Amino acid sequence: MTAASNTVRTGTMLPVDAARWAMWTFVIVNVVIVEALFVSAGEGKNGVLTVAKFFGLHAALLMLFQLLLVARLPWLDRRIGMDRLTVWHRWVGFTLLWTVLTHATLVVLGYATLDDASMGKTFVALSGVPASLLGMLAAAIIVVIAAISTRGLRRRLQYEVWHGLHLLLYVALGLAFVHQLQETTTFTSSAFATAYWWILWLFAFGALLTGRVAVPLWRNAYHQFRVAAVVPESDNVVSVYVTGRHLDKLPARAGQFCIWRFPGHNHWWLANPFSLSAAPGGQGLRLTAKAAGSASAGLRDVRVGSRAFVEGPYGAFTSLHRTRPGVLLIAGGVGITPVRAMLEEQTTGDVVVLYRVRSEADAVLLDEVRHLVALRGGRLQLLTGRTGEGGVPPFDPGSLYRLVPDITERDVYVCGPSAMTRAVLSGLRDLQVPARQVHAERFGLA
């Protein structure tokens, strides 16, 4: 079993709180600097253009923050989690959309007022100015990306189509950077302003390239991941064992997930996030997947000995966030995989596992979970049946309290389908389980 540290934190700041404080400090400091630059640069040619400049500066700051949220920086990811960072990225994105549209509208209105011309004629005239045209193109791309990211359109698009279009955001960022570079009132109003914007842009793009490109490429070149075995667990579940070099130096923890690609099995752009279904102990990695789509269904056909391209590990669903001696692990379906890995990790305190499945035959890795719970001297409760078939829902407050009377004194980890996770979190809130003791992560690429 792995010997990862599982220190229970009492009376100290949680890693997630430290990360949030660091992020808020970063945001506030940069907003203050941008406000100071706005004031020191002086007014525009008229009041409308002055306000337009205000929105333009903050649009640039939002773009840079967007990059940092999706840069997959290990320090942030391990403390906050990719799921929360992705949600923040989404909301910052829609804030950016309205900020950019406001900026663009005010620029056209300001010059129309200045030249005593219609907004249509002013728009056409500005499109002939290179700096303005770049800004217009960047704004148009942002509008398109925001439109396809609304829930209605997103559900109608295949992930690969949506993701390919979403990558145009980087083109928009490049156009916006050049647009800002050519706007002397915002980029070169002073030596400090020039140095500040250059440092901020280089930091954001550098973080993105490091987290999304350099680190994955380096890790795969260093570790040389290969498929060691493919083991069917049931008719629709398969485990893939991956080995490599120097895996003891891979910074992975039980409960985390990786983004997996198997060259030759699928196109390079097809990747899936799968949790580690065994605690990483330096000997190898294991993923266990249920056939839910074409990529996961074909994993049993992956050739032993073939290369694997692994991004990660990612995620904050780990014992790093333990606050109490006792722990309750709640899993639904194939969500048992990170829970099974956490059981293999050396843990302090007593362990209770609630495993929700339709029937015992659907319980993935059940024998392994039973064995690990027994080694811990813990308790496993298999919750079978279909939701809505009558009887008391298994995760309403009353049911949770009956199953685990000391639930408010435990850390609670939840992993499973979205509907189940929402039901569990609602029940925990009703039972007044402190938020710092509740850990749930919904990982995905979209």
N, C-alpha and C positions, 0 to 999 in steps of 0.2 A: 504494500500500500504506500501511496505517496505520503511524504511527511511535510506537506506544506503547512505554513504557520496558520493557526486559527485563533489568534488572540481575540478574546471577547473584550470589546471596548466599553468601558464604563466611565462616564463623566468627562469624556474627551470629545473633541469635534470629530464627527464622522467624516470619512474620506469624501463622500458626496457633498457634504456641507462645505468642506475646504475647497473643493473644486468649484462649487457655485460661487463662493466668496471671491475666489480668484478671477472667475469669469466676470462677475459683476464689477469688481475693481477695475479690470481691464476695460470694460465697456464705459464705465463712468469717467475714468481718466481720459480716455480718448474722446468722449463727448465733450468734456470740459476743454480739451485742447482744440477741438474743431470749433467750438463756440468762440474761443479766444481768437482763433485765426479769422473767423468770420467778422468779428468786431474790428480786429486790427486791419483788415484788408480795406475797410471803408465801404461806403455805399456804392451801389451800382448806378447806371445811367438814369434810372428812375426808381420809384418805390417798388414797383412790381418786379423789376429785375433784381432788386436787392433781396426780395423774398425768394425769388427763383434761385438765386445763388445759395441762400440758406438751405433750401431743400436739396439742391445739387450736392452740397458738401456732405449732408447727412446720407444721401443716397450712396455716395462713395464709401462712407463708413459702413453702411449696411452690407454692401457688396463684399467688403473685406471680412466682415464678421461671418457672412455666409460661407466663405472659403474655409475659415477656421472651424466652423461647425461640422463640415464634411471632410476635414483633413485626416480624420481617424488618428488623432494624436493619442498615443498610448496612455499618457497621464490622465487625460480627460475621459477617454473611453472606459478605462478600468474603474473610474470613480462615478461617472454619470451614466454611462451606457449608450451604445449607439442608438437605441430606440428613442431615448429622450433627446439626444442631440439631433436626430433626424426630425422629430416633431418640432423642435425649436427652429431648425433650418426651414421647415415648411412655413411656419408663422412669420419668421423674419423675411422669407421670400415674398409673402403677400404684402407685408409692410413695405418692402422694397418696391413692389409693383406700384402701389399708390403714391409712394414718395417720388418715384421716377415720373409717373404720369403728371403729378402736380408740378414738378420741376419743369417738365417739357411744356405743359400748358401755360405756365406763367412766363416762360421765356418767349413763347410766341406772342402772348398777350402783351408782354412788356415792350417788345420791339414794334408790335402793331400800334401801340399807343405812342411810342416814340416817333414813328414814321407817319402816323396818322393814316394807316392803311388797314385793310381788312386782315383778319387772322389767316384767311386762306392764302392771300398774296404773300403775307409775311412768312408763312410756312414754306411756300415754294421758294422764296428768296433765301431763307435760311438753309434749305436743302442744298443750295449751291455753294455753301461755305463748308469746306472740308471738316473743320472741327465740329460744326453743328450736325453735319450729315452722319459722322461717326456716332454722335450721341443719339441721333434718331434711329440708326440701325440697332444700336445696343438696346434702346427702349423697345423697339419692335420685337426683338428676340425675347426679352423679358416678358412682354405681354403674351407671346405665344406659349412660352414655358408655363406661365401662370395659368393660362387657359387649359392646357392639357393636364395640369396638376390638380384641377378641381375634381372632386370625387366622381361626378357624373361622367366626365370624359376619361378620367384615369381608369375607371372600371371597364370601359369599352376597348381600351388599347391593350395589346399584348405588352408584357413587361419589356421585351427587347425593343419594341418600337418606342415606347415611352422613354426608356433609358437613353436610346440613341438621340432622341430629340432633346432630352434634358441636358445632354452633354454640350448642346449649343450654348448653354449658360457660360461656359468658359470662353467661347467666342465673344459673347456679350461683354464679359469682364475685360477681355483684351481691348475691345473697341472703346469701352468706357474709360480704360486707363489712358489710351492715346487721346481720347476726347478731353479728359481732365488735364493731361500733359500740355495740351495746346491752349488751355484756358489760363492765361497768365495771371488772372486775378485770384485763382484758387491754388495754383501749383507753385508759382514763383513770386507771390506777393512779398515774400521775405526769404532770407536764407534759412531761417528756422522752418518756414512752411515747406520749402523745397526738400530739406532734409527729412522732415517729419513724414511727408507723403511718400517719398522714395523708400524710407525705412519700413513704413507700414505695408506698402504694396509688396516689397521684397519679402518681408516676413510672412505675409499671408500666402503668396504664391510658393515661397520656399517651404512652408509648413505643408501645403497641399501636395507638392511634388515629393516631399520626404515621406509623408504618411501614406500616400496613395500609389506611389511609383517606386521610389528608391528603396524603402524598407522591404516591401514585398519581393522585389527583384533580388535584393541582397540575401534575404532569408532563404529564398528558394535555391539560389546558387550555392549558399553555404550548407544548407541541410540536405539538398538533393533528395527530396521526397519521392518515394516510390510505393506502389501498391504491393503490400506483402501478402494479403489474403482477402478473399471475398466470401463471406459466410452468410448464407440465407438463415434468418432467424425464424421465419414463418413464410406463408405463401406470398405475403405482400410486404415483408420487412427484410432488410438486408443490412449486414454490418460490413464495412470496408476498413481493413487494417492498413495503416500507412506507416512505413518506417523511413529512416533517413540517417544522416550523419549528425553527431553532436546534438541529439535531441534533448539532452540534459540542459542545454543552454537556451532552449526555446522558452520564452517567458510566458508559459501557459499555466492556467489554473483550472481546477475542476469547476464546471458550471459555465465555462466560456464556450464560444462557438468560433468556427472558422468559415471562410468562404472558399469553397472547394471547386477546382476545375480539374478535369481529367482529359488532357489533350489526346485527341484521337478517338475519344468517346463521344464528345459533343463539340460544337463550335466553341472557339475560345471565349466568345462573349457570353456564353451560357454558364452561369455560376449559381450555386445554391449555398445558402447558409445552413450548416448543420452543426448542432452541438457536439462536443466531445462526449461520447457515451462511456468513456472510461477516464479515470483521472490520469493526466499526463505524468508519467514517472520517469521519462528520459529514454524509455525503450521503444516507444511507438505511440501512434495516435489511432483512435478508433472513432468512426462516425457510424451511427445507426439511423437508417432512414426508412420511412414508410412510402410506398409507391403512391404519391399524390399528384404526380405530373410526369411528363415524358422524361425529364432529366433524372428525377429520383427513381422512377420505375426502371430505368435502364442501368442502374448501378450494379445490378447483379451480373451484367455483361462486361464490366470493366476488367481488362486483362491484367492478371497478376504479373508484376514486374514492370508495368508501364509507369511512366512518370505521372506525378500529381503536382498540381500547382496550388499552393495553400496560402491564402491571405489570412492574417490574424496571428494569434488569437484575439478576439474581441469580446467585449461584454463586461458588465458589472454584476452579473448574477453569480457572485462568488462569496466565499467565507470572509473576504476582506471586510465585509460590512456587518459582521456579527456583532451584536450588542448584548445578547443574553446567553446564559449557560445552556438553556434548552432550545431546541430547534424543531419546527414543524415544516416538513417538506410536502407540498401538495402538487401532484402531477396529474395531467390528463392525457391519455393516449400516448403518442410518441414523445410528449413533453417529459416523459420519465427519463429521457436520456441524460440531460444535465443533472437531474436529481440523483440518478444512479452513479454518475461520476463523483458527485459531492459526497455520497455515502462512502465511497472508496477512500476519500481523503480523511486523514486523521482529524477527528473532531472532539471538542470538549462538550460535556453535558449529555443529556439524554436526547434521543431522536425519535420522532413520530413521523411516519409516512402515510399520507392519504393518497391512494392511487385510484383515479376514476377511469373506468372503462365500461364498455357496453356489456362485455362478458369476460370471464377469466381467460377464454381463448384469445381475446384481443389484447391481453396484457403483455406488452413487449418487454422482454428481458426480466420477466417475473421471477424466475428461479434465481437469477443473479441478485436481484433486489432483496429477495427473501434471505439469501445467504448473508449479504452485507448488513442487513438490519439485525439479523441474529448475532453477528459478530459484534455489533455495537450494543447489544443488549437492549435494542429499541423495539418499537411496535409498528407493524405494518397493518393497515386497514385497507382492504380492497373494496372499493365502492362500485358495484356493478348495477346494470340496468340502464334504461333509456330515460332521459329527462322528459318529464311531461307525461309519463305513463301512470300517473297517480302516486300517491304517497307524498312524503315530505321531501322537498328538494335537498340534495345532500350538502349544499353549501349555503343554506340560509343560516342566519345567526344561531337559531336554536340547535340545528344539526351540528354545526361546528362546535358549539359549546358542549354538547353531549359527547361528541367524539374526543374532544380535547379540552377538558374543563379548565386547565391552566393556560389556555391559549394566549391570554394577555401577558403572560410572563415569558413568552417564547419569541424568538425570531421566526418569521413565517416567510418561506420561499414558495413562490407560485409559478408554475410553468405549464401551459396547456393551451387549448384552443381559446380564441378571443372571448367567446361567450362564457366559457367556464371561468376564465380569468376575471372577467368583469363581475360575475356572480360571487366569486370568492372575495374580491376586493370590497364589494359592497357589504358582504357579511362581516368582514373584518372591521369595516368602519362602524357598522352598527354595534359591534361588540366593543368598540372603542380600543382596539389594539393600536398602540402608538405608531404613528406613521414611520418613525425611524426603525421600527422592528419589521416592517413589511417590505419585501423585496420581490419585484416582479419585472420581467423583461420580455418585451415583444420584439424579437429580432426579425429583420427582413431587409431586403435590398431596396425596396421602394418606399 
